[in-house]
């Protein structure tokens, strides 16, 4: 630093004395900053305080000089500025341009507009490297004549100063900034990932910036065709991101089927465009494809393997466009059903109760038919055909593997354990099964709650449903006595003072006997009832 305080006395012979100029003051350069660039090798007069800069390297000739001064008016390399007051001193930045290595001189201007204190910093320009040569190198991948997004092409070049990275710009052949690093060198060979520039063929350059190995600053951008060249693969490369168009349409099976069995054939509609070669295959071996390298619409396939498949792709089209080696793959499922479906039948309860008589509603029970395969149509199932053993209200609905229908059970139906009747379930390829796997029986037993009325003075009344299991019988109260209705009878015939008995010899209807004869004799109005008589499931 050369802070100088000068006091000069001037004597004039033969004239008047000029008043002395006040050169009292101070100034110091505290820092140099490069917008968008970098600095290095800064040397300060007062380490570690580092408030008075002596010398520095900068990555650009355009930079800001940070000055502190005793006066607001300053000049930095003849650039005048007025500094703001910051605390008790004047501080600010003065932007200058330096064409070559050399000193930066800062000086204050005193209140008399005269030069006062000065400070000097030696600045060395460490400018970023510049591209000397740049071109595409190595040729197109394989036999390509165009590049698609994601392809790689090499860039080769040289710089005037050592660099350790090349930043490929979002321009021309690249649609994203890419930084390729390497050991410090004057020569580079780096890969560039090709961008997507649409589906028309465009001859485009690449644009790069070299990075200084010493400062990390990026040099000016340069393009592969900067000299106006248009050589394919050297100055420019052809970009085209067009891919083959492949669409798979309807699959047609034989005879109204929706799957194949044995060696049956199906046809697959397909449309292709913008391709040079195509291959049809079956990735899991389910199918044999006719003329697998020929484009045909529709394409014929035969089942070759597999027992059942409705969920895994087994038909594939691979189309390729040679110019840019762009490949499009589309897949589909040609359904296979070469085995009969396995069918199970499930009832909602162990016993299906009845209703419909004695003021009750018929009982509708959901019967579920399940298949381990998709079915071609709704299955059919008959109740046991030996008598009145339930009736389905409508066809089974749902699918493709779980189907339900309502089975109506009336009080007039038989009670007992029955076998399901005829089953018909057809798989997607037309294979029919009539076998129920697992439990193939259903039980009709029990009836829903009802109230029974005794006529005037009567000790018996008809219950219009058969009791299948007396241990599951229960009832509420006698309305005339408000006493529990169901009590164990004793003797033959059974007798209790206020209970009832059911004639076990009856079938349909069953006679209910009121054992409390005095209570029955008091039922002059014929309104006495047993409530909630039911046989539970």
C-alpha positions in Angstrom: 0.0 0.0 0.0 1.1 3.5 -0.7 -1.1 5.7 1.5 0.5 9.1 1.2 -0.2 12.4 3.1 1.4 15.3 1.3 1.9 18.8 2.6 3.5 21.1 0.0 4.7 24.7 0.5 5.1 26.7 -2.6 7.2 30.0 -2.6 6.7 32.3 -5.5 9.4 34.8 -6.4 8.2 38.1 -7.6 4.6 37.4 -6.8 2.1 36.6 -4.1 2.1 33.5 -1.9 -0.4 30.8 -3.0 -2.3 29.2 -0.1 -1.2 25.6 0.7 -3.4 22.8 -0.6 -4.7 20.4 2.2 -3.8 16.9 1.2 -4.8 15.4 4.5 -6.9 12.2 4.0 -6.7 8.4 3.4 -8.0 5.7 1.0 -7.7 2.0 0.7 -8.8 -0.8 -1.7 -10.2 -3.5 0.5 -11.4 -6.0 -2.2 -12.0 -6.7 -5.9 -15.0 -8.7 -7.0 -15.8 -10.2 -10.4 -19.5 -10.4 -11.2 -20.1 -13.9 -12.6 -16.4 -14.7 -12.3 -13.8 -15.5 -9.7 -10.6 -14.2 -8.0 -7.5 -15.9 -6.8 -4.2 -15.4 -5.0 -5.3 -12.3 -3.1 -2.4 -10.7 -1.0 -3.3 -8.3 1.8 -1.0 -5.9 3.7 -2.6 -6.7 7.1 -3.2 -10.4 7.4 -5.2 -11.9 9.0 -7.3 -8.8 9.1 -7.3 -8.5 5.3 -8.6 -5.0 5.0 -5.9 -3.5 2.7 -5.5 -5.4 -0.7 -2.1 -5.4 -2.3 -2.4 -7.8 -5.4 -4.9 -10.2 -6.9 -5.7 -12.4 -9.9 -9.1 -11.9 -11.6 -10.9 -14.0 -14.1 -12.3 -11.1 -16.1 -11.1 -7.6 -17.1 -14.5 -6.2 -15.9 -14.7 -6.1 -12.1 -15.8 -4.0 -9.1 -13.2 -2.3 -6.9 -14.4 -2.0 -3.3 -13.0 1.2 -1.8 -13.0 2.8 1.7 -12.1 6.5 2.0 -12.0 9.5 4.3 -13.8 11.5 1.6 -16.8 10.7 -0.5 -15.3 11.7 -3.8 -12.9 9.2 -5.3 -11.4 8.1 -8.6 -10.4 4.6 -9.6 -8.4 4.4 -12.7 -9.8 7.8 -13.6 -13.4 6.6 -13.1 -15.0 9.1 -10.8 -17.5 8.0 -8.1 -19.1 9.3 -4.9 -19.1 6.8 -2.1 -22.0 6.6 0.4 -21.3 7.1 4.1 -21.3 3.7 5.9 -20.9 4.2 9.6 -18.1 6.7 10.1 -16.3 6.1 6.7 -17.2 6.3 3.0 -17.4 2.9 1.3 -18.6 1.6 -2.0 -17.9 -0.2 -5.3 -16.5 1.3 -8.5 -16.8 -0.7 -11.7 -13.9 -0.6 -14.1 -12.5 -2.4 -17.1 -8.9 -3.5 -17.3 -7.5 -4.5 -20.7 -4.3 -6.1 -19.5 -2.3 -6.8 -16.3 -1.5 -3.7 -14.4 -2.1 -1.5 -11.4 -5.5 -0.2 -10.2 -5.1 3.3 -8.7 -7.6 4.7 -6.3 -7.4 8.2 -5.0 -9.5 10.6 -2.9 -10.6 14.0 -4.0 -10.5 16.4 -1.1 -13.0 19.2 -0.4 -11.0 21.5 -2.6 -11.4 19.1 -5.5 -7.8 18.3 -5.4 -6.1 14.9 -5.4 -5.4 13.7 -1.9 -4.4 10.2 -0.7 -3.8 7.2 -3.1 -3.8 3.4 -3.0 -2.6 1.0 -5.6 -3.3 -2.7 -6.2 -1.6 -4.9 -8.7 -4.1 -6.9 -10.8 -3.3 -9.8 -13.0 -5.9 -10.9 -15.5 -6.3 -14.7 -15.3 -8.9 -14.9 -18.1 -10.9 -18.1 -18.7 -9.7 -20.3 -21.5 -11.1 -19.9 -25.0 -12.0 -22.6 -27.6 -9.3 -22.8 -30.3 -10.8 -25.8 -32.2 -14.1 -27.7 -31.8 -15.8 -30.4 -33.9 -17.9 -33.5 -33.7 -15.8 -36.7 -33.6 -16.2 -40.5 -34.0 -19.1 -40.8 -36.3 -22.8 -41.8 -35.7 -23.6 -44.8 -33.5 -23.7 -48.1 -35.5 -25.2 -47.6 -38.9 -27.3 -44.6 -38.0 -27.5 -41.4 -40.1 -29.6 -39.5 -37.6 -29.6 -39.0 -33.8 -32.5 -39.3 -31.4 -32.8 -38.0 -27.8 -30.5 -39.9 -25.5 -28.0 -40.9 -28.1 -24.3 -40.0 -27.4 -21.9 -38.2 -29.8 -18.3 -37.2 -29.0 -17.0 -33.6 -29.1 -13.3 -33.0 -29.5 -11.4 -29.7 -29.2 -8.5 -27.6 -27.9 -8.2 -24.5 -25.7 -5.7 -21.7 -25.3 -5.4 -22.3 -21.6 -5.7 -25.5 -19.4 -9.3 -26.4 -18.7 -10.8 -29.1 -16.6 -14.4 -29.2 -17.8 -16.6 -28.5 -20.8 -20.1 -27.1 -20.3 -22.3 -28.1 -23.2 -25.0 -25.5 -23.7 -28.8 -25.9 -24.1 -28.6 -25.2 -27.8 -28.5 -27.0 -31.1 -27.9 -30.7 -30.6 -28.3 -30.6 -26.8 -31.5 -29.5 -25.1 -30.0 -29.4 -21.6 -26.9 -28.0 -20.0 -24.3 -30.8 -19.6 -21.0 -30.5 -17.6 -18.3 -33.0 -18.6 -15.2 -32.9 -16.3 -11.7 -34.3 -16.8 -8.0 -33.7 -15.8 -6.6 -30.3 -16.6 -5.6 -30.2 -20.3 -5.4 -28.1 -23.4 -7.1 -30.9 -25.3 -10.5 -32.5 -24.6 -12.7 -35.3 -25.9 -16.1 -35.4 -24.2 -19.4 -37.2 -24.8 -22.6 -35.2 -25.5 -26.0 -36.6 -24.9 -28.3 -35.7 -27.8 -31.5 -33.8 -27.0 -35.0 -33.9 -28.5 -35.4 -31.4 -31.3 -38.6 -32.8 -32.8 -39.5 -35.3 -35.6 -38.1 -33.3 -38.6 -34.5 -33.9 -39.6 -32.4 -30.9 -38.5 -28.6 -30.4 -39.0 -27.5 -28.8 -35.8 -24.2 -27.8 -34.1 -23.1 -28.1 -30.5 -22.2 -25.1 -28.4 -19.8 -25.3 -25.4 -17.9 -23.2 -22.9 -14.5 -24.3 -21.4 -13.9 -24.0 -17.6 -10.6 -22.7 -16.3 -8.6 -25.3 -14.4 -7.2 -22.6 -12.1 -10.1 -20.3 -11.4 -13.2 -22.3 -12.3 -14.4 -19.5 -14.5 -16.2 -20.4 -17.8 -14.8 -19.0 -21.0 -16.8 -17.7 -23.9 -19.2 -20.0 -25.8 -18.1 -21.5 -29.1 -20.0 -23.7 -31.6 -18.8 -26.6 -33.8 -19.8 -24.7 -36.9 -18.3 -21.3 -35.7 -16.3 -21.1 -38.9 -19.3 -21.6 -41.1 -18.7 -25.3 -41.9 -21.5 -27.7 -42.7 -19.8 -31.1 -42.8 -22.0 -33.8 -41.5 -20.5 -35.4 -38.4 -17.9 -32.7 -38.0 -19.6 -29.3 -38.0 -23.2 -30.5 -37.7 -25.1 -33.6 -36.9 -28.6 -34.7 -38.0 -31.2 -34.9 -35.3 -34.6 -36.6 -35.7 -36.5 -37.9 -32.8 -39.1 -39.7 -34.9 -40.1 -43.2 -33.6 -42.1 -45.9 -35.3 -45.9 -45.8 -34.7 -47.3 -49.1 -33.5 -50.9 -49.7 -32.4 -52.5 -53.0 -31.4 -56.2 -53.3 -32.0 -58.9 -55.9 -31.5 -58.1 -59.6 -31.0 -60.5 -62.0 -32.7 -60.9 -65.5 -31.3 -62.6 -68.5 -33.0 -66.3 -69.3 -32.6 -67.2 -66.4 -30.3 -64.6 -67.4 -27.7 -62.5 -65.0 -25.7 -59.5 -67.2 -25.3 -57.5 -70.0 -27.1 -57.2 -73.7 -26.2 -55.3 -76.5 -27.8 -53.7 -75.2 -31.0 -56.4 -72.7 -31.9 -55.6 -69.5 -33.8 -56.5 -65.9 -33.2 -55.9 -62.8 -35.3 -54.5 -59.5 -33.8 -55.2 -56.2 -35.6 -52.2 -53.9 -35.7 -51.1 -50.8 -37.6 -47.6 -49.6 -38.1 -45.9 -46.6 -39.7 -42.5 -44.9 -39.9 -40.6 -48.2 -39.5 -38.0 -50.1 -41.5 -38.1 -53.5 -39.8 -40.6 -55.3 -37.5 -40.5 -58.4 -35.3 -43.5 -60.2 -33.8 -43.0 -62.6 -31.0 -44.4 -64.1 -27.8 -42.2 -63.1 -24.8 -43.4 -65.9 -22.6 -43.8 -68.6 -25.3 -47.6 -68.8 -25.1 -48.0 -68.2 -28.8 -46.6 -69.2 -32.2 -46.6 -66.3 -34.6 -47.1 -66.7 -38.3 -44.4 -64.9 -40.4 -42.8 -63.1 -37.4 -40.7 -60.7 -39.5 -43.5 -59.6 -41.8 -45.8 -56.7 -41.2 -49.4 -58.0 -41.5 -52.7 -56.7 -40.4 -54.2 -58.7 -38.8 -51.4 -61.0 -37.6 -52.3 -64.7 -37.0 -51.1 -66.4 -33.8 -51.7 -70.0 -32.5 -51.6 -71.2 -28.9 -48.3 -73.0 -28.3 -48.2 -73.3 -24.5 -49.7 -72.2 -21.3 -52.8 -73.3 -19.4 -54.4 -70.1 -18.4 -53.4 -66.5 -19.0 -55.5 -63.3 -19.0 -53.2 -60.9 -17.2 -49.6 -61.3 -18.6 -48.5 -59.8 -22.0 -47.7 -62.6 -24.4 -47.9 -60.9 -27.7 -45.2 -58.3 -28.7 -44.5 -56.1 -31.7 -41.0 -54.5 -32.0 -40.6 -51.9 -34.8 -37.4 -50.1 -35.7 -36.6 -47.0 -37.7 -33.1 -47.5 -39.1 -32.0 -43.9 -39.6 -31.9 -43.1 -35.9 -32.2 -46.6 -34.5 -35.5 -45.6 -32.8 -37.4 -48.6 -31.5 -41.0 -48.8 -30.4 -42.4 -51.8 -28.5 -46.1 -52.6 -27.9 -47.5 -55.6 -26.1 -50.9 -57.2 -25.6 -52.6 -60.2 -24.1 -53.9 -63.0 -26.2 -56.0 -64.9 -23.7 -55.2 -68.6 -23.0 -57.7 -70.9 -21.4 -56.6 -74.5 -22.0 -58.0 -76.0 -18.9 -61.5 -76.2 -17.5 -62.4 -73.7 -14.8 -62.7 -74.9 -11.2 -66.1 -74.0 -9.6 -67.1 -73.6 -6.0 -70.5 -72.8 -4.6 -71.0 -71.0 -1.3 -74.2 -70.4 0.8 -74.5 -67.4 3.2 -75.2 -69.7 6.2 -74.9 -73.3 7.3 -78.7 -73.7 7.1 -81.0 -71.6 4.9 -84.1 -70.6 6.8 -87.6 -70.4 5.2 -90.5 -68.0 5.4 -93.7 -67.1 3.6 -96.4 -68.6 5.8 -98.0 -67.3 9.1 -97.6 -63.7 8.0 -93.8 -63.9 7.2 -92.0 -63.0 4.0 -90.3 -65.6 1.8 -86.5 -65.8 2.5 -84.1 -64.9 -0.3 -80.5 -66.2 0.2 -77.5 -65.1 -1.9 -75.8 -68.1 -3.5 -72.2 -67.4 -4.8 -70.6 -69.3 -7.6 -66.9 -68.7 -7.8 -64.5 -69.6 -10.6 -60.7 -69.7 -10.7 -61.0 -68.4 -14.3 -63.0 -65.7 -16.1 -66.1 -67.2 -17.5 -67.5 -66.7 -21.0 -71.0 -66.2 -19.6 -73.0 -66.4 -16.4 -73.0 -69.9 -14.9 -76.2 -71.8 -14.4 -77.0 -73.9 -11.3 -80.1 -75.8 -10.3 -81.4 -76.7 -6.8 -81.8 -80.3 -6.0 -84.4 -81.6 -8.3 -86.0 -84.2 -5.9 -88.8 -81.8 -4.8 -89.5 -78.3 -3.6 -86.0 -77.4 -2.4 -85.7 -73.7 -3.3 -85.9 -71.8 -6.5 -83.6 -69.1 -8.0 -85.4 -65.8 -8.6 -83.2 -64.8 -11.6 -80.0 -65.8 -13.5 -76.6 -65.4 -11.9 -75.1 -62.0 -12.3 -71.7 -60.4 -11.8 -68.5 -61.9 -13.2 -66.1 -62.5 -14.6 -65.1 -64.9 -11.8 -67.7 -64.3 -9.0 -71.4 -64.6 -9.7 -74.4 -64.4 -7.4 -78.1 -65.2 -7.5 -81.0 -65.2 -5.0 -82.3 -68.6 -3.9 -85.9 -68.2 -2.5 -86.8 -70.6 0.4 -90.5 -71.0 1.3 -92.0 -72.5 4.4 -93.6 -75.1 2.1 -90.1 -76.3 0.8 -88.6 -79.5 2.1 -86.2 -79.5 5.0 -83.0 -81.4 4.9 -79.5 -81.7 3.3 -79.6 -81.7 -0.5 -77.1 -81.8 -3.4 -76.9 -79.0 -5.8 -78.3 -80.0 -9.1 -76.9 -79.4 -12.6 -74.1 -76.9 -12.9 -72.9 -75.4 -16.2 -69.9 -73.0 -16.3 -68.0 -72.2 -19.5 -64.5 -70.9 -19.7 -63.3 -68.2 -22.1 -62.2 -70.8 -24.6 -65.5 -72.7 -24.5 -64.4 -75.5 -22.1 -67.4 -76.5 -20.1 -67.4 -77.8 -16.6 -70.3 -79.3 -14.6 -68.4 -80.2 -11.5 -68.5 -78.4 -8.1 -65.2 -78.5 -6.3 -65.5 -78.9 -2.5 -68.8 -78.8 -0.7 -71.6 -79.5 -3.2 -74.5 -79.6 -0.7 -76.8 -77.1 0.9 -79.1 -77.4 3.9 -82.7 -76.2 4.2 -83.5 -75.9 7.9 -85.1 -73.4 10.3 -87.7 -70.7 9.7 -88.0 -67.0 10.6 -89.9 -65.7 13.6 -93.6 -65.4 13.6 -96.5 -65.0 16.0 -99.2 -67.7 16.3 -102.8 -67.0 17.4 -105.1 -69.4 19.3 -108.8 -69.3 18.6 -111.2 -68.7 21.5 -110.8 -71.4 24.1 -108.6 -73.5 21.8 -105.6 -75.4 23.1 -104.1 -76.1 19.6 -103.2 -74.0 16.6 -101.4 -74.8 13.3 -97.9 -73.5 12.6 -97.5 -73.8 8.8 -93.9 -74.8 8.7 -92.1 -78.0 9.5 -89.6 -78.1 12.5 -86.4 -79.7 11.4 -84.3 -79.4 14.6 -86.3 -79.1 17.9 -83.1 -78.0 19.8 -83.0 -74.8 17.7 -86.7 -73.9 18.5 -87.4 -70.8 20.5 -90.3 -68.5 21.2 -91.2 -65.3 23.0 -94.2 -64.9 25.4 -97.9 -65.7 25.7 -99.5 -62.4 25.2 -102.4 -63.3 27.5 -100.2 -64.2 30.5 -97.0 -62.3 29.6 -95.1 -65.5 30.6 -92.3 -67.2 28.7 -93.9 -69.5 26.1 -91.3 -72.2 25.7 -91.0 -74.5 28.7 -90.1 -78.2 29.0 -93.1 -80.4 29.1 -93.1 -83.3 31.5 -94.9 -86.7 31.1 -96.8 -88.3 28.2 -98.3 -86.2 26.9 -96.0 -83.5 28.2 -97.6 -81.1 30.7 -96.6 -77.8 32.3 -98.9 -75.2 33.8 -98.1 -72.4 31.4 -96.0 -73.7 28.5 -96.7 -75.2 25.1 -95.8 -78.3 23.2 -95.2 -79.0 19.5 -96.4 -82.2 18.0 -93.2 -83.9 16.9 -95.3 -86.3 14.8 -96.6 -83.5 12.6 -94.9 -82.3 9.4 -96.5 -79.5 7.4 -98.4 -78.0 9.2 -97.2 -78.6 12.7 -99.7 -78.5 15.6 -98.8 -76.3 18.5 -100.4 -77.4 21.8 -101.1 -74.9 24.6 -100.5 -76.9 27.8 -101.9 -74.3 30.2 -105.5 -75.2 29.8 -106.9 -72.7 32.3 -105.1 -69.9 30.4 -106.5 -71.3 27.1 -110.0 -71.4 28.7 -109.7 -67.7 29.6 -108.9 -66.8 25.9 -112.6 -65.9 25.2 -111.7 -63.3 22.5 -109.4 -65.6 20.5 -106.6 -63.1 20.6 -104.0 -64.9 22.7 -100.7 -65.4 20.8 -97.3 -67.0 21.1 -94.8 -64.4 19.9 -91.5 -64.8 18.1 -91.7 -68.5 17.4 -88.7 -69.4 15.2 -86.2 -72.1 14.4 -82.8 -70.6 14.3 -80.2 -71.3 11.7 
